[in-house]
Amino acid sequence: MGILGGSFNPAHEGHLHISLLALKLLKLDEVWWMVSPQNPLKSTDGMARFEERLANARALVRHPSIRITDIESRLGSTNTAESLAVLKRGFPKTHFVWLMGADNLKQISRWHQWTRIFNQVPIAVFDRAPYSFGALAGKAAKAFFRFKKKPSDAYNLANMPAPAWMFFHTRLHPGSATDIRAQRDAVPRSEGQKGSRRTAKGE
């Protein structure tokens, strides 16, 4: 079972790309998107409501093996390490794999109890430009270097005892939540559009 956690602000094709790769390469039964109520490392400015992010993710995904879940909200946790611990207790016969992009590997050492995550479940990291070099040279990759496995054994990653992780140099996807928000919030610059905004503001 793959777990892809995050703010999903908003969910986009890049998230779907990673999920489909995980299903194929790791031979997973399902991937769960664990939508976070609020990432403690991210500002609340520009963060859509949890219900809106959850609904957008569900509207995007139409795949029978990808499930959108509010389980972290119901667990009352924004701490990934604790959420994984609860999941493992609740589903003792399920083999979980934590999925993430190279950008998260680069900064996971800032997460609360980040070493506990590596020691709880196997981890699959997927290439994401321009973070790959920095991620593989970062604190987490160095700390767990001797537990890095060959991608050729990807089909068995879910069954490997933690710590175990892999880095997949796969086809990159340009999807970025930051870029999507920037495009969505871009202010039109034509004079006619400016006038329309002033009228709306006056109303």
C-alpha positions as CSV (number, residue, x, y, z in Angstrom):
1,M,0.0,0.0,0.0
2,G,1.5,3.3,-1.0
3,I,0.9,6.5,1.0
4,L,1.3,9.8,-0.7
5,G,0.9,12.6,1.9
6,G,0.8,16.3,1.5
7,S,-1.2,19.5,1.4
8,F,-2.4,19.0,-2.1
9,N,-2.9,22.7,-2.5
10,P,-4.0,21.9,-5.1
11,A,-3.8,18.3,-6.2
12,H,-2.4,18.2,-9.7
13,E,-1.2,15.8,-12.5
14,G,2.3,15.5,-10.9
15,H,0.7,13.8,-7.8
16,L,-1.1,11.5,-10.2
17,H,2.1,10.8,-12.2
18,I,3.9,9.7,-9.0
19,S,1.0,7.5,-7.9
20,L,0.7,5.7,-11.3
21,L,4.5,5.1,-11.3
22,A,4.3,3.7,-7.8
23,L,1.5,1.3,-8.7
24,K,3.4,0.1,-11.7
25,L,7.0,-0.1,-10.4
26,L,6.3,-1.2,-6.9
27,K,3.5,-3.6,-7.8
28,L,1.2,-2.0,-5.2
29,D,-2.5,-2.8,-4.7
30,E,-3.4,0.8,-3.9
31,V,-2.1,4.2,-3.3
32,W,-3.8,6.4,-0.7
33,W,-3.5,10.2,-0.9
34,M,-3.3,11.3,2.7
35,V,-4.4,15.0,2.5
36,S,-3.0,16.9,5.4
37,P,-5.2,19.4,7.4
38,Q,-2.2,21.7,7.7
39,N,1.5,21.1,7.0
40,P,3.3,22.6,10.0
41,L,6.2,23.6,7.7
42,K,3.9,25.6,5.3
43,S,2.2,28.9,5.9
44,T,-1.5,29.2,6.2
45,D,-1.4,32.1,3.7
46,G,-2.7,30.9,0.4
47,M,-3.7,27.5,1.9
48,A,-7.1,26.5,0.7
49,R,-9.6,25.0,3.2
50,F,-9.0,21.3,3.9
51,E,-12.5,20.4,2.6
52,E,-11.7,22.3,-0.7
53,R,-8.4,20.5,-1.1
54,L,-9.9,17.2,-0.4
55,A,-12.7,17.8,-2.9
56,N,-10.3,19.0,-5.6
57,A,-8.2,15.9,-5.2
58,R,-11.3,13.6,-5.5
59,A,-12.4,15.5,-8.6
60,L,-9.0,15.0,-10.2
61,V,-8.6,11.3,-9.6
62,R,-10.6,8.7,-11.5
63,H,-8.5,5.6,-10.9
64,P,-9.8,2.5,-9.1
65,S,-6.5,1.9,-7.3
66,I,-6.0,5.5,-6.0
67,R,-8.0,6.6,-3.0
68,I,-8.3,10.1,-1.6
69,T,-8.5,10.0,2.2
70,D,-9.1,12.4,5.1
71,I,-7.6,9.8,7.5
72,E,-5.0,12.2,8.9
73,S,-7.7,14.7,9.8
74,R,-9.6,12.0,11.6
75,L,-6.5,10.8,13.4
76,G,-6.0,14.4,14.6
77,S,-2.4,14.5,13.5
78,T,-0.3,16.6,11.1
79,N,2.8,14.6,12.2
80,T,3.7,12.1,9.5
81,A,5.6,9.8,11.8
82,E,2.7,9.6,14.2
83,S,0.2,9.1,11.4
84,L,2.2,6.2,10.0
85,A,2.4,4.6,13.5
86,V,-1.3,4.8,13.9
87,L,-1.9,3.3,10.4
88,K,0.5,0.5,11.1
89,R,-1.4,-0.3,14.3
90,G,-4.8,-0.1,12.6
91,F,-3.7,-2.2,9.6
92,P,-1.2,-4.7,11.1
93,K,-1.2,-7.0,8.0
94,T,-0.8,-4.2,5.5
95,H,2.7,-3.4,4.0
96,F,3.0,0.4,3.7
97,V,5.4,2.3,1.5
98,W,5.8,6.1,1.9
99,L,5.9,7.9,-1.5
100,M,7.4,11.3,-2.1
101,G,9.1,13.5,-4.6
102,A,12.8,14.4,-4.5
103,D,11.8,17.9,-3.2
104,N,10.6,16.2,0.0
105,L,13.7,14.0,0.4
106,K,15.7,17.2,0.3
107,Q,13.9,18.8,3.2
108,I,12.6,15.8,5.2
109,S,15.3,16.3,7.8
110,R,13.2,19.3,8.9
111,W,10.2,17.1,9.6
112,H,9.3,16.1,13.2
113,Q,10.8,12.8,14.1
114,W,12.0,12.3,10.5
115,T,14.3,9.4,11.3
116,R,11.3,7.6,12.7
117,I,9.7,7.7,9.3
118,F,12.6,6.0,7.7
119,N,12.6,3.4,10.5
120,Q,8.9,2.7,10.2
121,V,8.2,2.0,6.5
122,P,10.1,1.6,3.3
123,I,10.3,4.8,1.2
124,A,10.1,5.4,-2.5
125,V,11.4,8.7,-3.8
126,F,10.6,9.9,-7.3
127,D,12.7,12.3,-9.4
128,R,11.5,15.8,-9.5
129,A,13.4,18.6,-11.2
130,P,15.4,20.5,-10.1
131,Y,15.7,18.8,-6.7
132,S,17.4,15.5,-7.5
133,F,21.0,16.4,-7.0
134,G,20.3,18.4,-3.8
135,A,18.1,15.6,-2.4
136,L,20.7,12.8,-2.9
137,A,23.4,15.0,-1.4
138,G,21.2,16.0,1.5
139,K,21.2,15.1,5.2
140,A,18.5,12.3,5.0
141,A,20.1,10.6,2.0
142,K,23.5,10.6,3.6
143,A,22.2,9.4,7.0
144,F,20.4,6.4,5.4
145,F,22.8,5.9,2.5
146,R,23.6,2.3,3.5
147,F,19.9,1.4,3.4
148,K,19.4,2.6,-0.2
149,K,18.2,-0.2,-2.4
150,K,18.4,-0.9,-6.1
151,P,15.4,0.2,-8.2
152,S,15.6,-3.2,-9.9
153,D,14.2,-4.6,-6.7
154,A,11.3,-2.2,-6.6
155,Y,8.7,-4.9,-6.9
156,N,9.7,-6.2,-3.5
157,L,10.1,-2.8,-1.7
158,A,6.8,-3.1,0.2
159,N,8.0,-6.3,1.8
160,M,11.4,-5.1,2.9
161,P,12.0,-4.3,6.5
162,A,12.6,-0.6,7.3
163,P,14.8,1.2,6.9
164,A,14.8,0.7,3.1
165,W,14.5,3.3,0.4
166,M,14.8,3.7,-3.3
167,F,15.3,6.7,-5.7
168,F,13.7,6.4,-9.1
169,H,15.2,8.4,-12.0
170,T,11.9,8.3,-13.9
171,R,10.4,10.6,-16.5
172,L,9.8,14.0,-15.0
173,H,6.4,15.7,-14.8
174,P,6.2,19.5,-14.8
175,G,3.2,19.6,-12.4
176,S,3.7,22.0,-9.5
177,A,1.2,23.2,-6.9
178,T,3.2,26.4,-6.5
179,D,3.0,27.2,-10.3
180,I,-0.7,26.3,-10.4
181,R,-1.5,28.7,-7.5
182,A,0.6,31.4,-9.1
183,Q,-1.3,31.1,-12.4
184,R,-4.6,31.0,-10.6
185,D,-3.9,34.1,-8.6
186,A,-2.2,36.0,-11.4
187,V,-3.7,39.5,-11.8
188,P,-4.9,40.5,-15.3
189,R,-3.1,43.5,-16.6
190,S,-5.3,44.9,-19.4
191,E,-7.0,48.2,-18.8
192,G,-10.4,46.8,-19.4
193,Q,-9.8,44.1,-16.8
194,K,-8.5,46.7,-14.4
195,G,-11.7,48.6,-14.7
196,S,-13.7,45.5,-14.1
197,R,-11.8,44.8,-10.9
198,R,-12.4,48.4,-9.6
199,T,-16.1,48.1,-10.3
200,A,-16.3,44.7,-8.5
201,K,-14.4,46.1,-5.6
202,G,-16.7,49.1,-5.3
203,E,-19.7,46.8,-5.2
